[in-house]
């Protein structure tokens, strides 16, 4: 391995470790929110409205006197939970449809791929907005809608791997001894197609957090008084000139979380891509 290749290899692992550290830190802080938050996110301190960061309120207070630091911690739980559940839904749907499309081919492949093409014709965010307009804007609906409108990329990746794997010797041997198709798909093909799914899921969490934050910022996502980073940005918009901390801290939280997941996903892709291992 020459010096250039060694440098690239080391750089990928540095980015991987950095992304993993950010993701673990943000997840741990959100998980421990009840232990770390000095106040309840809904507690009103009417004598401390729009107070700047201080020793009592580390990140200041909002227009109702609520502690921004406590709301940041609890908002992180909401944003991360939406990201994980939405990606879980999209990965599950995309993986199953991709396996079926690549393995059975013929009319099954045609139907699934045409459904993918139709879904990809619509910009995903506007499709989500259209669906949310007919539903009650709460956290459960947000997770379901994001998951149901973001499975297409996973399906295409899994289908591509399945088309290759179905011709491998171990799959042919399983068919010859009479193993059922479902067993072949989930016990032989799926474990060998998990690398792109893992990468897509990691990047998908970042995308889902951004979508949830955008919807909440527009008033169509998680509704107050439940704290999320998106609706904290929305609440801080009206007083950004006199209380910039209400927008800066949630914005930084979104930035670092999305950055962490993107670094982790991109590094995993570089490390696991067989074309880059030479």
C-alpha positions in Angstrom: 0.0 0.0 0.0 1.6 3.3 -1.1 1.5 6.5 1.0 -1.5 8.0 -0.9 -3.6 4.9 -0.4 -2.6 4.7 3.2 -3.5 8.3 3.8 -7.0 7.8 2.2 -7.5 4.7 4.3 -6.6 6.5 7.5 -8.8 9.5 6.6 -11.8 7.3 6.1 -11.4 5.8 9.6 -10.8 9.2 11.1 -14.1 10.4 9.6 -15.8 7.2 10.7 -14.7 7.6 14.3 -15.6 11.3 14.3 -19.1 10.6 12.9 -19.6 7.7 15.4 -18.5 9.9 18.3 -21.0 12.6 17.3 -23.8 10.1 16.9 -23.1 8.3 20.2 -22.8 11.6 22.1 -26.1 13.1 20.7 -27.9 9.8 21.3 -26.6 9.4 24.8 -27.5 13.0 25.7 -31.0 12.5 24.4 -31.4 9.2 26.1 -30.4 10.7 29.4 -32.5 13.8 29.1 -34.6 13.1 32.3 -31.3 12.9 34.2 -29.5 15.8 32.7 -32.3 18.4 32.3 -32.4 20.8 35.3 -36.1 21.6 34.7 -39.2 20.0 33.0 -39.4 21.2 29.4 -42.9 22.5 30.1 -42.2 24.3 33.3 -42.9 28.1 33.0 -40.7 30.6 34.7 -42.7 33.8 34.0 -40.3 36.0 35.9 -37.5 34.9 33.5 -39.0 35.4 30.1 -36.5 35.7 27.2 -33.6 35.6 29.7 -30.2 35.2 28.0 -27.9 32.3 28.9 -26.8 32.4 32.6 -25.7 30.2 35.4 -29.3 29.4 36.2 -30.5 28.9 32.7 -27.5 27.6 30.7 -29.0 28.3 27.3 -31.5 31.0 28.3 -35.3 30.9 28.3 -37.9 31.3 25.6 -41.0 33.5 25.3 -42.9 31.5 28.0 -39.9 31.4 30.4 -39.2 27.7 29.6 -35.6 26.5 30.0 -34.1 26.1 26.5 -31.4 23.6 27.6 -34.1 21.3 29.0 -36.2 21.6 25.9 -33.1 21.0 23.7 -32.5 17.7 25.5 -36.1 16.5 25.3 -36.4 17.8 21.7 -33.4 15.6 20.8 -35.3 12.6 22.0 -38.2 13.4 19.7 -36.1 14.2 16.6 -33.9 11.1 17.0 -36.9 8.9 17.7 -38.7 10.1 14.6 -35.5 9.5 12.6 -35.0 5.9 13.8 -38.6 4.8 13.5 -39.1 6.5 10.0 -35.9 4.8 8.7 -36.9 1.5 10.3 -40.2 1.7 8.3 -38.6 2.7 5.0 -35.7 0.1 5.3 -38.1 -2.7 6.1 -40.4 -1.9 3.1 -37.5 -1.2 0.7 -35.6 -4.4 1.7 -38.6 -6.7 1.3 -39.7 -5.2 -2.0 -36.1 -5.1 -3.3 -35.5 -8.8 -2.4 -38.8 -9.8 -4.1 -38.1 -7.7 -7.2 -34.6 -9.0 -7.7 -35.3 -12.6 -6.9 -38.6 -13.3 -8.6 -38.2 -10.9 -11.6 -40.7 -11.1 -14.4 -44.0 -9.4 -13.5 -43.1 -9.0 -9.8 -40.1 -7.0 -10.8 -42.1 -5.0 -13.3 -44.8 -4.0 -10.9 -42.4 -3.1 -8.0 -40.1 -1.1 -10.2 -42.9 0.8 -11.9 -44.2 1.7 -8.4 -40.7 2.9 -7.5 -40.6 5.0 -10.7 -44.0 6.6 -9.9 -43.0 7.4 -6.3 -39.7 9.0 -7.6 -41.7 11.3 -9.9 -42.8 13.3 -6.9 -40.4 15.4 -4.9 -40.4 13.5 -1.5 -40.8 16.6 0.7 -43.8 17.9 -1.3 -45.3 14.5 -1.3 -44.9 14.4 2.5 -46.5 17.9 2.8 -49.4 16.7 0.7 -50.1 13.7 2.8 -49.6 15.5 6.1 -52.2 18.1 5.0 -54.9 15.4 5.2 -53.7 14.0 8.5 -53.4 15.2 12.1 -49.9 16.6 12.5 -48.5 14.5 15.3 -45.3 12.5 15.9 -46.8 9.1 15.0 -48.2 10.3 11.6 -44.9 12.1 10.9 -42.9 8.9 11.4 -45.2 6.8 9.3 -45.4 9.3 6.4 -41.7 9.8 6.2 -41.1 6.0 6.3 -43.8 5.3 3.6 -42.4 7.9 1.2 -38.6 7.1 1.5 -38.2 3.4 0.8 -37.5 3.6 -3.0 -33.8 4.1 -2.8 -33.4 1.1 -0.4 -35.5 -1.1 -2.8 -33.4 -0.2 -5.8 -30.1 -0.9 -3.9 -31.3 -4.3 -2.6 -32.8 -5.3 -5.9 -29.4 -4.6 -7.6 -27.6 -6.8 -5.1 -30.2 -9.5 -5.3 -29.9 -9.7 -9.1 -26.3 -10.6 -8.6 -26.6 -12.8 -5.6 -29.4 -15.0 -7.0 -26.9 -16.3 -9.6 -24.3 -17.3 -7.1 -23.4 -20.9 -6.4 -24.8 -21.1 -2.8 -28.2 -19.8 -4.0 -28.3 -22.3 -6.8 -27.3 -25.1 -4.4 -30.1 -24.1 -2.0 -32.6 -24.2 -4.9 -31.4 -27.7 -5.9 -32.0 -29.2 -2.5 -35.6 -27.7 -2.4 -35.1 -24.8 0.0 -38.1 -22.5 -0.1 -37.8 -19.1 -1.7 -38.5 -17.2 1.6 -35.7 -19.1 3.3 -33.3 -18.3 0.5 -34.2 -14.6 0.5 -33.9 -14.0 4.2 -31.2 -16.5 5.2 -28.9 -16.5 2.2 -29.4 -13.4 0.1 -30.3 -10.8 2.7 -27.2 -11.2 4.9 -25.0 -10.6 1.8 -26.9 -7.5 0.9 -26.9 -5.8 4.2 -23.9 -3.4 3.6 -25.8 -1.0 1.3 -28.8 -1.2 3.6 -26.8 -0.2 6.6 -25.2 2.7 4.8 -28.6 3.9 3.4 -30.2 3.6 6.9 -27.4 5.7 8.5 -27.8 8.4 5.9 -31.6 8.1 6.1 -31.7 9.0 9.8 -30.0 12.3 8.9 -32.6 12.9 6.2 -35.5 12.0 8.4 -34.3 14.4 11.1 -34.1 17.2 8.6 -37.6 16.4 7.2 -39.1 16.3 10.7 -37.4 19.6 11.6 -38.6 21.2 8.4 -42.2 20.0 9.0 -42.1 21.2 12.6 -40.7 24.5 11.6 -43.6 24.9 9.1 -46.1 24.0 11.9 -47.0 20.6 10.3 -44.8 18.4 12.4 -44.6 17.8 16.2 -46.9 20.2 17.9 -46.2 22.4 20.9 -45.9 22.1 23.9 -43.9 18.9 22.9 -40.4 20.1 22.2 -38.6 19.3 19.0 -35.7 21.1 17.4 -37.9 22.1 14.5 -40.7 23.7 16.5 -38.1 25.4 18.7 -36.7 27.0 15.6 -40.2 28.1 14.6 -40.8 29.7 18.0 -37.5 31.5 18.0 -38.0 32.9 14.5 -40.3 35.7 15.8 -37.8 37.0 18.3 -34.5 36.2 16.5 -33.3 39.8 16.7 -33.7 40.1 20.5 -33.2 36.4 21.5 -31.0 34.8 18.9 -30.2 31.9 21.3 -33.7 30.5 20.7 -32.7 29.7 17.1 -28.9 29.2 17.3 -28.9 26.3 19.7 -31.5 24.1 18.0 -29.9 24.9 14.7 -26.5 23.8 15.9 -28.0 20.6 17.3 -29.6 19.7 14.0 -26.3 20.6 12.2 -24.1 18.5 14.3 -26.5 15.5 14.4 -27.0 15.5 10.7 -23.2 16.0 10.2 -22.5 13.0 12.4 -24.8 10.7 10.6 -23.6 11.8 7.2 -19.9 11.4 8.2 -20.8 7.9 9.6 -22.7 6.9 6.5 -20.2 8.2 4.0 -17.3 6.6 5.8 -19.0 3.3 6.0 -19.7 3.5 2.3 -16.1 4.1 1.5 -14.9 1.4 3.8 -17.4 -1.3 2.7 -17.3 -0.5 -1.0 -15.3 -3.4 -2.6 -14.2 -1.1 -5.5 -12.3 1.1 -3.1 -10.5 -1.7 -1.3 -7.9 -2.1 -4.0 
